[in-house]
Amino acid sequence: MDNQKTLDIVSTLKCLLCFGVVCIHSTFNNESIGVNNGDISLFSDFSSVFIYGFLDKTCVLVFFLISGYLFFYNAPDFDTEVYKRKIKSRVRSLLIPYVLANGLYIIVNLIWRREEMSVSWLINAWTGISGYPADPPLWYIRDLIVFALFSYVFYWIIRKFQLLVPLFLLVVWIAVPFFVDADISLFRGLVFFLLGAYLSINKYDLLSYMRINSYGWYYIISYVLLFLVSIALKNEPLSRLASVAGVLFWFSLAYKFYSRMQIRFPQLILAGSVFIYLYHYYVAISIPRYMMLTWGVSPIKAFVYYGLGAALTIFGLLGLFLLIQKYFKKLTSIIVGYRL
């Protein structure tokens, strides 16, 4: 498969997944809206199955695999000079957006939510070391920063052991629930980051290696079946196996979408999706809550509020991004990690 086509499909998928993250965080339950209302029980079931069981468990894995692939893309000889260049690039594309977005959320927490500031609170707010950063979705960028720092080690591990280490870690991740109820995000991310790194370091085309062109529909059907069985059996190892199939599902879906529609998002929209990802959290959780407290709750209204909340968050923040970009081009470029 043509490398440029693969990169276009990956860019399209990253953009769609950023919107998917908004859909994850736009959901709600009785506890999050501060009421105890049985009218949203149907929506709660929908959230637990579709939002958390499908979107949440697959989007992140695809993000990490793509990140590992792109980090080592066009860098077959990963020497110290390449490592320094990559770190400098990630300071611009990851660290600066992380500091700006998380810093804003820290200020919001101190002023709006009136958090009591302490040294331990500030450390956790910046790093999420005992949970999440002040801007919760940024845990993914935090983990990518850690992986970037250790990328030189990862490169030589892949060079020496090839697929053995990523596959071993993948099996461990799937099997862990047999022994202990734990899912460490850093370990989960590492598994799929290394899988992406393996493909890139060995110069495999991402989609050709997966044979998406030939087996795309099989991947889609296989994931749906595994997903439904894991939900029915409430089996966590099977659910994780289904999530692995979900990665193939997303790439197959993106390939079908791109090939059929021939849609390539312009760079401004791709950069806008990053802006949405960085700043959507409080907007996404506040809009449905406001609607429910203002206009009441019913089974149908819960779904309407959810859909409207996600849509208003995406299009509202995209509009804000385009407005800022129109008047402050340099600032906008810095905010989204120099992706313009």
KAVEN-V94232 format. One record per backbone hydrogen bond with DSSP energy under -0.5 kcal/mol. NH is the residue of the N-H (numbers start at 0). CO is the residue of the C=O. Records with the same first field share a line. If there is no record, write none. Layout:
NH = CO  CO
//
This chain:
5 = 1
6 = 2
7 = 3
8 = 4
9 = 5
10 = 6
11 = 7
12 = 8
13 = 9
14 = 10
15 = 11
16 = 12
17 = 13
18 = 14
19 = 15
20 = 16
21 = 17
22 = 18
23 = 19
24 = 20
25 = 21
26 = 23
32 = 28
33 = 29  30
34 = 29
36 = 34
39 = 36
40 = 37
43 = 39
44 = 40
45 = 41
46 = 42
47 = 43
48 = 44
49 = 45
50 = 45
51 = 46
53 = 49
54 = 49
55 = 50
57 = 53  54
58 = 54
59 = 55
61 = 57
62 = 58
63 = 59
64 = 60
65 = 61
66 = 62
67 = 63
68 = 64
69 = 65
70 = 66
71 = 67
72 = 69
74 = 71
77 = 75
78 = 76
82 = 78
83 = 79
84 = 80
85 = 81
86 = 82
87 = 83
88 = 84
89 = 85
90 = 86
91 = 87
92 = 88
93 = 89
94 = 89
95 = 90
97 = 93
98 = 94
99 = 95
100 = 96
101 = 97
102 = 98
103 = 99
104 = 100
105 = 101
106 = 102
107 = 103
108 = 104
109 = 105
110 = 106
111 = 107
112 = 107
114 = 108
116 = 114
121 = 117
122 = 118
123 = 119
124 = 120
125 = 121
126 = 122
127 = 123
130 = 127
133 = 124
135 = 133
137 = 134
138 = 135
139 = 136
141 = 137
142 = 138
143 = 139
144 = 140
145 = 141
146 = 142
147 = 143
148 = 144
149 = 145
150 = 147
153 = 149
154 = 150
155 = 151
156 = 152
157 = 153
158 = 154
159 = 155
160 = 156
161 = 157
163 = 160
165 = 161
166 = 162
167 = 163
168 = 164
169 = 165
170 = 166
171 = 167
172 = 168
173 = 169
174 = 170
175 = 171
177 = 174
178 = 175
179 = 175
181 = 179
184 = 182
187 = 183
188 = 184
189 = 185
190 = 186
191 = 187
192 = 188
193 = 189
194 = 190
195 = 191
196 = 192
197 = 193
198 = 194
199 = 195
200 = 196
201 = 197
202 = 199
203 = 198
208 = 204
209 = 205
210 = 206  207
211 = 206
214 = 210
215 = 211
218 = 214
219 = 215
220 = 216
221 = 217
222 = 218
223 = 219
224 = 220
225 = 221
226 = 222
227 = 223
228 = 224
229 = 225
230 = 226
231 = 227
232 = 228
233 = 229
234 = 229
235 = 233
238 = 234
239 = 235
240 = 236
241 = 237
242 = 238
243 = 239
244 = 240
245 = 241
246 = 242  243
247 = 243
248 = 244
249 = 245
250 = 246
251 = 247
252 = 248
253 = 249
254 = 250
255 = 251
256 = 252
257 = 253
258 = 254
259 = 255
260 = 256
261 = 257
263 = 261
268 = 265
269 = 265
270 = 266
271 = 267
272 = 268
273 = 269
274 = 270
275 = 271
276 = 272
277 = 273
278 = 274
279 = 275
283 = 279
284 = 280
285 = 281
286 = 282
287 = 283
288 = 284
289 = 285
290 = 286
291 = 287
292 = 288
293 = 289
294 = 290
295 = 291
301 = 297
302 = 298
303 = 299
304 = 300
305 = 301
306 = 302
307 = 303
308 = 304
309 = 305
310 = 306
311 = 307
312 = 308
313 = 309
314 = 310
315 = 311
316 = 312
317 = 313
318 = 314
319 = 315
320 = 316
321 = 317
322 = 318
323 = 319
324 = 320
325 = 321
326 = 322
327 = 323
331 = 327
332 = 328
333 = 329
334 = 330
335 = 331
336 = 333
337 = 332
338 = 332
//
